[in-house]
Amino acid sequence: MKVALLGGSFNPPHVGHLMAASYVHATQGVDAVWLMPTFHHPFGKQLESFEARVRMCEALCRETSGWLQTSLVERELAGGGRTVDTLAFLVERHPDTRFSLIIGSDILRDLPHWKDFDRIQRMARVLVLYRAGYPAPDTVGPPLAEVSSTQVRDQLARGIEPSELVPSGVLAVARAEGLFGLRGPRGG
């Protein structure tokens, strides 16, 4: 089996995540894409609870026909947040699976700060997707949508429901649970 891993805070998940996963699934010869919400943000950013972010990721996965799944591996590892450790755990647990790691071109400048990136490259094929506004050599595919969780949270803080940036199922979970200040029925 071939699995592509898409990690992130998913605070909240948005159409950019769905587009990235769909593109990789459609073009890179993988059987599945696993969303891996971080348990704790490695840089201490404030996040909604892990469980709430998992429920939103599961709502995003329902937008597909089963190839997109949510992994709880970060909780199992107590949330160390190091990609190399997560990948080593997954490679050991799933010895017959070939992993790819999806990263956006926007984080290429951070790679020198990642722990053991050379080891990551030995364990998984690294797919660098072209995130709009961050051109870089050796990226895969066309520029992806310019959308970020920060942008979504900013809109929510201003009372704007980002229905064009966040799938309706994800917004429904956020609204039902009162996440990001959303309350009650749509528009309420």
N, C-alpha and C positions, 0 to 999 in steps of 0.2 A: 504494500500500500504506500502511496505517496501523499504526504500531508504537508500543507503550507501553514505556518504559524503566523498569526497576526496578533501581536501583543500591544497593550496600551492600557490607559486608565479607563477608557470608555466611559467618560464622565461628562456627558452621555455619549453612547454610540450614535453615529450619524450617517448620512448617505455617503460620505467620503469613505467610511469604513466598508460599507456595503459595496460600493463601486470597486474599491481596491480588491476585496475578496472575490467579487464576481469576475473581474478582469483576470486575476491569477488563476482562478478555477477554469475559466474559459480558454486560456491561452498557454498555460505553463505545464500542462500534463499532470496535474495533481488530482487525486481522487476526492480530497476534502480540504477544507480550510477550517482551522480551529482558532477561534477568538480566545485570547488568553488575557482576561482582565487582571491587572496587577492587584495584589492583595493590599500592599501599602505602597504609596508612591515613593520611589527611591530618593526623591529630592524633597520629601515632606509636604507636598502640595495637599491641600484639603480636598478630600473626595467624599462623595456619597458612600454609604456602606458597601462593602464588597458584595453582600447579598443583593442589594438593590441594583448594583451595576451588572451583576450576573443576570438578574431578571430582565433588565433592559437588553442585554446581549442576546438572551434567549428569544426575546420578542423580535430582535433583528434577524435572528436565524430563521424564524418562521416565515420570513420574506422569501426563503429559498425552498428548494425541494429536498432538503436533507443533507446536502453536501457541506453546508455551513453549520458548525457546531460550536458550543461554548465549552471550554476546558476549565476545570477548577484546579489545575495543577499548581497555580501560585498559592492557593490556600494550603494545599498539601505540603508545600515547601515552607510554610510559615512566612511567606511574603518577603524573602530576601531581596527580590527585585533584580537579581543579576541574571541576565539572559544566558550566560554560559552555564550557570548552575541549573537553570530550568531545562535547558537543552540537554545537558548531560543526564539529568534525571529521566527525561522523555526517551532518549536514545537507549538507555539501559532498560527502561520499562517496556519499550516497544522495539525490540531488536530487529524485527522484520519490516519496519517502517522507514522509509527514506524521507527525511524532513527537509523542507525549505523554510527559510526565515524571511518574512516580508518586512522591509523597512522602507520608509519614505526618504526621498532625496533631501528633505528638510533636516534630517538628523545626521547626515554624513559628517558634518563638522564636529559632531559629538563623539564619533567612533574612537578617536584616540583616547578618550576617557573611559571607554568600555573596558571591563575586565576581560582579558584573554580573547580579544576579537579574532586573533589568528586561530585559536582553538575552535571558536564558533564556526569559522569558515571550513574547518576540517570535519565538523559534525553535521553541517547543513549547507545546502546551496543557499546563498544569500541573494535575494531578489530585491533590487533597489528600484522602487517605483518612482516615477517622475511626479512629484507633487508640484502642482502649479505654483509658479513663483520661485522655484528652487531648481533651476536647470543644473544638471550635473552629467559628467560623462558616464557611460555604461548603465544608464537607467533603462528600465524595461517599460515599454508602452507609451501611450500618449499622456499629456499632462492630466492628472486627476483633478477633480473638483476642488476649488478653493473653498474649503470649509474646515473648521476646527471646532473642537469641543469648547474652547475658550470663546469663540465667536457665538456659539449656541448659548452658552451661559450668559454672555453679555446681553444677548437679545432677551433672554428670559428675565434677567434683572431689570430690564427696561419695560417689562410687561408685554413684550412681543413674542407670540408663540411661533417658533421657527418651523412651521409645518412644511416648508420647502427644503429644509436642511435635515430634518429628523423624520424617519419613517413613522407613520401614524401609530403603529403598534408600540414603538418605543415611547412616544409621547403619552399614549394611554397608560402605560405602566408608571411613567413619571407622574402623571396627573393623579392616578389612583393612590399612589403612595406619598403624594405631596412633596416630591423631589424637586429641587431647584426652585422652590417657591410656587410651583404649580398647585392649584387647588381645584377640586370639584370637577364638574363636567366642562367640556370644551367651552372656552370663552368665559368660564365662571371664576 
